[in-house]
Amino acid sequence: MRIAEHFERSGNWLFRWRSYLPLLVLGLSLAAMRNFEYPAGSHFLDLLWEGAALVVALSGLGIRVATVGCAPRRTSGRNTQRQVADSLNTTGMYSVMRHPLYLGNSLMWLGAAMFPRSCAFAVIILLVCWVYYERIIYCEEAFLEGKFGDDFRTWARATPAIFPRLSGWVKPALPFSWRHAVKREYRGLFGVLSVFFLLEIAGDYIARHQLVFDPVWTVMWVFGLLFFVFVRVLHKRTSLLDVDGR
């Protein structure tokens, strides 16, 4: 099999199963915490480190929010069965990089990978994300080139794949919609808080040899849960989050 065929086949397979990458990263993070200790034996320093990790993860979520909040209908979706693109996104976040959602995802999982306090483990997770998304990007771009032809090739030549070039910024074609962004990313926010809450419990248990629910993380997770349920009800039972053209 030619390497191009291998990339496309593996990329399509990973595209269909990309929703399960969080389980892989979470499992590896929990395994990496088997010798977890507080920095300098201080729980306060531990919370500061976890806060920094959360900032990294939320910056990734922020990139996703900024991207999908301006995305038109049937683009930048969560579809897993096949590629879908009714139009080619080239403005907003897509004017500075071709795959902002995957950069956002990688930062979210880098945040989780920071929990075990191991630089080597964080690098490993980044490499996993790199290989994982590289295959998906290959098949996505093959699909986009086949559908949009010269328009895609012109945009791809001028726009880096992952690392943003801010000088290329072009105002989004559609205005930012908070309703659409919340509808698309409320699960991601709850997922981040849930993963961090679970890792916090695991770390405290390993360090103290007892089950501890830190009040800071517990309050954040409870508010995250309430927000998730509230938005879920709005999404499923009402049309308040629906936006024309999104």
N, C-alpha and C positions, 0 to 999 in steps of 0.2 A: 504493500500500500504506500502510495506517495505520501510524503510528510504533509502536504496540503490537505489531502483527503483525511489523513489521521487527525489533523487539527480541526477540520470541519466536523467530523463525526464525533470526536470527543467534546468539542465545543457545544454541539447541539445536545448531547447527553447531559453535560453539566448545566446547560441553560434550563433544561426541564427540571433538574433537581437542585437548582441553586438556592431554593428556599431552605434547604437542609444544611447549608454551610454553617449557620449559627450553632447547630447541634454539635458539629465537629469541633468548632472553636471552643464552645463551652466545655465539652468533654476533655479536650486537651488542656484547657486552663485549669480545670479541677484537678487533673492528674499532675500538673506542674506545681500545684500548691501543697503537695504531700509533705514538704519540709518547711512550710510557711512559718515565718517569724515576723513580729513587729519590728519596724526599723528602729534600731538602738533600744529595743524593748519598750518603745513608747506607743501606746494606743493613739495618742493625739497625732503623732507623726504619721501613723498608719492612716488616719482619717485624711490628713493633708495629701498624702500620696494618692489615696483613692479619689479624692476630689479632683486632683490633676488628671487622673485617668478618666474620670467622668467628663471633664471638660473636653478631652480629646475625642471621646465617643460622641458627645453632643455636637461638637464641631462637624463631625461627619454627618450626623442627622441634620444639622443646619444646612449643609450643602445639598442634601436630598430635598429638604423643604424649599430652598431657593430654586431648585431645578423644577420640581413637579408643580410648584405654585404658578408657574408660567407656561407649563406644557399644554399643548392642545390635545384634544380628544384622540384616543387610540395612538398615543406615543408615550414613551417613558413609562410603560406599564409594568404590571406585575405578572403578566401572562407567562405561562410556563410550557404550554403545549406547542406553540409555534411563534415565529417572529411576526410582529405586527407593527406597521408604521404607515399611517395614512399620509403623513407629510414628513419632510426632513427638517429636524430642529437644527437651526444654525445661529440662533440669537440667544441672548441671556447667558446662562451658564454654558450653553453649547457653543458660544462664540469664543470662549477661552479654553475649552477642552472638549473632546469628543465624547467622553464617558464620565461625566460628573457623578452619576449615581454610583458607579463602582469605586470611585475615589471616596465618596461618602461612606460606602459600606466598609471599605478597608480601614478607614479611620475609626469607625465604630468598633470594629473587632480588634484594632490595635489598642483601643482603650481597655477592652476586656483583657487583652494579653498582658497589659501592664500590671495587673493585679498580683501575679506571682512574684513580682519584684526581680524578674530575670530578663536582662537585656537580650540574652541569647534566645530565650523563648519568644520575646516580642519580635525579634528578627525572623525567627522561624515562621511565625504567623503571617508576617508581611510577605515572606516568600511563598507561603501557601496561597495567600490571596493573589499574589502576582501570577502564579502559574494557573490558578483557578480562573481568574478573570481574563487572562490572556487568551485562553482557549475560547471563552464565550465571546470576547471582543472579535476574535477572528471570524467566527461564523456570523455574528451580527453585522459586521462590516461587509462581508461577502453578500449578505442579503440586501443591505442598503445600496451597495454598488450595483447589484443586479436590478434593483427597482428604480433608483434615481440617477444612475449613470454618471454623466459629466458633472451634474450638480453635486453629487456626493464626492467625486474625485477632487473637484475644485475646493470644496470645504475641507476635505481631509488633508490636502496639501498645505493649507494655511492654518490648520488648527491642531495643536498637539493632542495626543490621545488621552493622557492622564494628568500630566503635570501642567497646571494652568499657565497661560501666557496672558496676563491681565491687560496688556496693551491692545489685545484684540477684541476687547469688550464691545458688544453691540447691544443696544437696548432691546429687551424682549419684545417679540412681536405681539404678545398678549400681556395685559396687565397682571400683576401678581394677585392671586386669589387666596386669602387665608382659609376660606371655606374648603376650597379644593385641596389645599395643602394639608389641612387637618384631616380631611376625609381619607387622604392617601397615606399619611404618615403617623396616625395615632397608634397604630400597632407597633411601628418601629420604636416610638418613644416608650411604650410599655415594655417592649422587649428589652431595650437597653436597661431600664430600671430593674426589671426582673432578673436579668443576668447578673447585674452588679449586686443586687440584694442577695442572690444565692451565693455568689463568690464571697461576699462579706461574711455571711453566716459560716461558710466553709472555712474561711481564714480564721475567724474568731474561735471556731471549734478546735482547729488544729493548734492554735496558739495557746488557748486556755484550757483545752480538754473538757469543755462544757458548751452546751448550746446557749448562745447569747444572741439576742435580737437588739442590735444597736438602735437606739431611739431615732437617730438622724436618718439612717437608711430605712428604718421601718416606716417613719412618717412619709418619706419620699415615695416609697413603694405603695403605701395605702392611697396617697393622693393620685399616684399614677394609675392605680387600679380603678379608682372612682372616675377619673377622667376617661379611661378606656371604656368603662361601662356606659358612661354618659354619651360619648361620641358614637359608640356602637349602636345604642338605641336610636340616636338621631339618624345615623346612616341607614339602619334597617327599617325604621318605622316612619320616617319623615323624608321630605325632599329639601330640607333646610340647607343641606350641604351640597346639593346639586348646583352646578354652574353651567350655563349654556356654553357649548363648545368645548367642554372639558370632560 
